[in-house]
Amino acid sequence: MKFQIHVVRDAEEDLFEIWRYVAIAGSPENASGLIEQLEEAVTKLERMPERGHVPPELKRINVCDYREIHLKVYRIIYQIIGSDVFVHCILDGRRDLKDLLHERLLRTPAA
């Protein structure tokens, strides 16, 4: 079965922020290469989204509707609903997930 992938707006913004950070810290070429790798990892969820695991921080509080896969230091957090996969965020795994999600909840929607 092939799943339909949906990248939500927050995850798209995460990709842009990752690109921007790597482009400034290293080079735009490295940033573009990393984004391609992340997008490829997301695309692979079409075939086997169940391969991911529940993020431990969420499992501890009995939130088991989300899964994650890893690419390098990045965590791709997604949700499977029927035959759809919703990618909610792409985060730097070196940062605290609780803090990142708290920041996200406090983020003001764009006008």
C-alpha atoms as one frame of an Amber mdcrd trajectory, in Angstrom:
protein
   0.000   0.000   0.000   1.276   3.446  -0.889   0.560   6.239   1.588  -0.079
   9.870   0.663   2.442  12.251   2.256   1.363  15.678   3.547   3.999  18.082
   4.874   2.257  20.572   7.155   3.222  24.231   7.174   5.264  24.011  10.390
   7.391  21.225   8.882   7.921  23.292   5.728   9.095  26.168   7.934  11.395
  23.754   9.766  13.012  22.801   6.446  13.552  26.443   5.579  15.104  27.162
   8.998  17.406  24.143   8.660  18.458  25.285   5.183  19.078  28.825   6.397
  21.128  27.717   9.400  23.321  25.321   7.367  23.724  27.854   4.541  24.938
  30.520   6.972  27.118  28.167   9.035  28.519  26.279   6.049  27.410  26.743
   2.482  24.207  26.936   0.427  25.322  23.789  -1.448  25.598  21.803   1.788
  22.241  23.181   2.911  20.547  22.195  -0.349  22.072  18.706  -0.179  20.784
  18.225   3.361  17.284  19.376   2.404  17.268  16.886  -0.485  18.216  14.096
   1.945  15.461  15.115   4.374  12.893  15.287   1.572  13.980  11.840   0.366
  13.550  10.430   3.886  10.034  11.903   4.007   9.208  10.455   0.580  10.259
   6.986   1.756   7.402   7.137   4.277   5.055   6.484   1.316   6.007   2.812
   1.449   6.668   2.017   5.111   5.527   4.678   7.572   5.127   2.095  10.341
   8.908   1.668  10.465   9.247   4.722  12.681   8.919   4.578  16.452   6.995
   6.643  18.976   9.189   9.489  20.262  10.217   8.523  23.817   9.245  11.948
  25.189   5.704  11.457  23.911   5.494   7.797  24.907   6.264   8.759  28.531
   3.083  10.854  28.607   1.011   8.246  26.713   0.875  10.190  23.447   1.396
   7.360  20.989  -0.259   8.773  17.847   3.020  10.089  16.469   6.100   8.367
  15.092   9.554   9.513  14.182  12.413   8.587  11.925  15.923  10.006  12.038
  18.289  11.395   9.448  21.653  12.392  10.851  20.798  14.603  13.861  17.306
  15.440  12.599  14.042  13.988  13.843  11.122  13.758  11.418   7.933  13.507
  13.464   4.778  12.387  11.711   1.337  10.912  12.191  -0.375   8.139  10.232
  -4.114   8.593   9.687  -5.629   5.947   7.434  -3.635   5.998   4.211  -2.237
   9.484   4.873   1.028  10.474   6.555   1.203  13.974   8.025   4.729  15.265
   8.659   4.345  17.700  11.550   7.921  18.739  12.237  11.547  18.236  11.332
  13.689  19.073  14.331  17.312  19.098  15.391  17.629  16.072  17.660  20.297
  17.792  19.755  17.644  20.131  21.096  15.104  19.216  23.764  11.827  18.055
  22.161   9.772  19.403  25.060  11.252  22.886  24.627  10.828  22.781  20.846
   7.185  21.766  21.079   6.560  24.418  23.719   8.038  27.077  21.410   5.884
  25.781  18.581   2.705  26.001  20.648   3.522  29.588  21.560   4.351  30.589
  17.977   2.043  33.290  16.639   0.371  32.344  13.349   1.500  34.384  10.343
  -0.922  37.057   9.219
